[in-house]
Amino acid sequence: MESEKLQPLAFRMCPRNLDEYIGQEHIIGKGKMLRRMIEADRLSSVILFGPPGVGKTALARLIANTTSSNFKKINAVIAGVADIKQIVTDAQNPILSGSKRTVLFIDEIHRFNKLQQDALLPYVEDGTIILIGATTENPFFEVNKALVSRSTVLQLKPLSTDNIIKLLKNAINDKERGYGNYSIEISDETLYMMAEMSSGDGRNSLKALELAVSTTPPNSEGTIVIDKEVISDCMQKKFQVFDKNGENHYDNISAMIKSMRGSDPDATIHYLAKALEAGEDIEFLARRIMICASEDVGLANPNALLVAVAAFDAIRSIGMPEARILLSEAAICVATSPKSNASYLAIDQALDDVRNIDTGTVPMHIRNAPAEVMSELGYKVGYKYPHDYPGHIVKQQYLPDAIVDKKYYNPTEIGYEKKIGEYLRWVDANTSNQ
């Protein structure tokens, strides 16, 4: 029909059955749980989460086409509690429901506020409604915990390059819904380029194909030639699967920190580039680099923290795009520095003792005595000033009596910290007879 031709290609090419569904083999492949549930029409509440364009809504439409239940759909952006109550009322009415189960698909379920999600809970719990929720956000963070606990949470992954190439070829060859009645010439290399630039988003790959076909005039032989130049113009730049306010924000910064900690400068710069391209706050990135310089590099290379702090101060004056250079320098400095978390472990162990055991009191000889009468009470009495002794060191007790034998800082033999260890051993050796 003509009206169908006006629909976007991505909508027209939605799978009509499970065999046409592309990707997500880990949950919808032969013998997998969700496929068995759909084929047996024994669906229970599920929450589908994953990045855009990976098939969440398409999967819901498949369920709608295959289930014998009453299928209702709402979008959390525009729906409210009243819409939920109406669906529940209809589901509880045997005349309106025909005594069938009601499957409710809620797109962008993370957009529901707590009140709206709470309104769903009792009806999901008693089976009045079978919920299918779709979200680009991690439901463990964004959806009511009680609602999550009553649902099977399934993660959909970005489509592979092969998945997207198959999706594009299907659209090109489909005579009913796609461009099978057109004469289109497109090389495998161009299809691969489209798949790569789509970053796992099937919808965007189909949008690019639709734009390329509709804006490229046929040649003298009536063939629409789609080459890499056409695709570059249609897609402009690679789609970034990255929401700086969503789960990808946490995953990407976690990967960047772990790459710095793991001494991999190439991976570090990759994740830094993704963060910058997604519009991350440059001060946030600089703060994470500073923390890593202290927590993971520590005294193995004290200069790493100086570089990180300098970068933080400088980017506040410079801003983007030049700030990318300073962030890159600081991140590479941290990634390529020798590593030690001895300072981090030291303070955490000391804090644990302060919070959980009786650590005693400050020894009298190292207490402050601003008033003469305090000296008469023993404050500061017996204190040895290290600079009055050879090597500017002297043996005396600093820790309280209760933990006098505690050792919190244990320097490694890596980087500058090796010199610290040598110095502390020298101190012990030269004060042992005092």
ZIZI-V505492 format. One record per residue. N is the residue number from 1. OMEGA is omega as a letter, one per 20 degrees, with the letter a starting at -180 (none if undefined). Layout:
n=(N & N)
omega=(OMEGA & OMEGA)
//
This chain:
n=(1 & 2 & 3 & 4 & 5 & 6 & 7 & 8 & 9 & 10 & 11 & 12 & 13 & 14 & 15 & 16 & 17 & 18 & 19 & 20 & 21 & 22 & 23 & 24 & 25 & 26 & 27 & 28 & 29 & 30 & 31 & 32 & 33 & 34 & 35 & 36 & 37 & 38 & 39 & 40 & 41 & 42 & 43 & 44 & 45 & 46 & 47 & 48 & 49 & 50 & 51 & 52 & 53 & 54 & 55 & 56 & 57 & 58 & 59 & 60 & 61 & 62 & 63 & 64 & 65 & 66 & 67 & 68 & 69 & 70 & 71 & 72 & 73 & 74 & 75 & 76 & 77 & 78 & 79 & 80 & 81 & 82 & 83 & 84 & 85 & 86 & 87 & 88 & 89 & 90 & 91 & 92 & 93 & 94 & 95 & 96 & 97 & 98 & 99 & 100 & 101 & 102 & 103 & 104 & 105 & 106 & 107 & 108 & 109 & 110 & 111 & 112 & 113 & 114 & 115 & 116 & 117 & 118 & 119 & 120 & 121 & 122 & 123 & 124 & 125 & 126 & 127 & 128 & 129 & 130 & 131 & 132 & 133 & 134 & 135 & 136 & 137 & 138 & 139 & 140 & 141 & 142 & 143 & 144 & 145 & 146 & 147 & 148 & 149 & 150 & 151 & 152 & 153 & 154 & 155 & 156 & 157 & 158 & 159 & 160 & 161 & 162 & 163 & 164 & 165 & 166 & 167 & 168 & 169 & 170 & 171 & 172 & 173 & 174 & 175 & 176 & 177 & 178 & 179 & 180 & 181 & 182 & 183 & 184 & 185 & 186 & 187 & 188 & 189 & 190 & 191 & 192 & 193 & 194 & 195 & 196 & 197 & 198 & 199 & 200 & 201 & 202 & 203 & 204 & 205 & 206 & 207 & 208 & 209 & 210 & 211 & 212 & 213 & 214 & 215 & 216 & 217 & 218 & 219 & 220 & 221 & 222 & 223 & 224 & 225 & 226 & 227 & 228 & 229 & 230 & 231 & 232 & 233 & 234 & 235 & 236 & 237 & 238 & 239 & 240 & 241 & 242 & 243 & 244 & 245 & 246 & 247 & 248 & 249 & 250 & 251 & 252 & 253 & 254 & 255 & 256 & 257 & 258 & 259 & 260 & 261 & 262 & 263 & 264 & 265 & 266 & 267 & 268 & 269 & 270 & 271 & 272 & 273 & 274 & 275 & 276 & 277 & 278 & 279 & 280 & 281 & 282 & 283 & 284 & 285 & 286 & 287 & 288 & 289 & 290 & 291 & 292 & 293 & 294 & 295 & 296 & 297 & 298 & 299 & 300 & 301 & 302 & 303 & 304 & 305 & 306 & 307 & 308 & 309 & 310 & 311 & 312 & 313 & 314 & 315 & 316 & 317 & 318 & 319 & 320 & 321 & 322 & 323 & 324 & 325 & 326 & 327 & 328 & 329 & 330 & 331 & 332 & 333 & 334 & 335 & 336 & 337 & 338 & 339 & 340 & 341 & 342 & 343 & 344 & 345 & 346 & 347 & 348 & 349 & 350 & 351 & 352 & 353 & 354 & 355 & 356 & 357 & 358 & 359 & 360 & 361 & 362 & 363 & 364 & 365 & 366 & 367 & 368 & 369 & 370 & 371 & 372 & 373 & 374 & 375 & 376 & 377 & 378 & 379 & 380 & 381 & 382 & 383 & 384 & 385 & 386 & 387 & 388 & 389 & 390 & 391 & 392 & 393 & 394 & 395 & 396 & 397 & 398 & 399 & 400 & 401 & 402 & 403 & 404 & 405 & 406 & 407 & 408 & 409 & 410 & 411 & 412 & 413 & 414 & 415 & 416 & 417 & 418 & 419 & 420 & 421 & 422 & 423 & 424 & 425 & 426 & 427 & 428 & 429 & 430 & 431 & 432 & 433 & 434)
omega=(a & a & r & r & r & r & r & a & a & r & a & a & r & a & r & r & a & a & r & a & a & r & r & a & a & r & a & r & a & r & r & a & a & r & r & r & a & a & r & a & r & a & r & a & r & r & a & r & a & a & r & r & a & r & a & a & r & r & r & r & r & r & r & a & a & a & r & r & r & a & r & a & r & r & a & a & a & a & r & a & a & r & r & a & r & r & r & r & r & a & a & r & a & r & a & a & a & a & r & r & r & r & a & r & r & r & a & a & r & r & r & r & a & a & a & r & r & r & r & a & a & a & r & a & a & r & r & a & r & a & r & r & r & a & r & a & r & a & r & r & a & a & r & a & r & r & r & a & r & a & r & a & a & r & r & a & r & r & r & r & r & r & a & r & r & r & a & r & r & a & a & a & a & a & a & a & a & a & a & r & r & r & a & r & r & a & r & r & r & r & r & r & r & a & r & a & a & r & r & a & a & a & a & r & r & r & r & r & a & r & a & a & a & a & a & r & r & r & a & r & r & a & r & a & a & a & a & r & r & a & r & a & a & a & r & r & a & r & r & r & a & r & a & r & a & a & a & r & a & r & a & a & r & r & r & a & a & r & r & r & a & r & r & a & a & r & r & a & r & a & r & r & r & a & r & a & r & r & r & r & a & r & r & r & r & r & r & r & r & a & r & r & r & a & a & r & r & a & r & r & a & a & a & r & r & r & a & r & r & r & r & a & a & a & r & r & a & a & r & j & a & a & a & a & r & r & r & r & a & a & r & r & a & a & a & r & r & a & r & r & a & r & r & r & a & a & r & r & r & r & r & r & a & a & a & r & r & a & r & a & r & r & a & a & r & r & r & r & a & a & a & a & r & r & r & r & r & r & r & a & r & a & r & a & a & a & r & a & r & a & a & r & r & a & r & a & r & r & r & a & a & a & a & a & a & r & a & a & r & a & r & r & a & r & a & a & r & r & r & r & r & r & a & r & r & r & r & a & a & r & a & a & a & none)
//
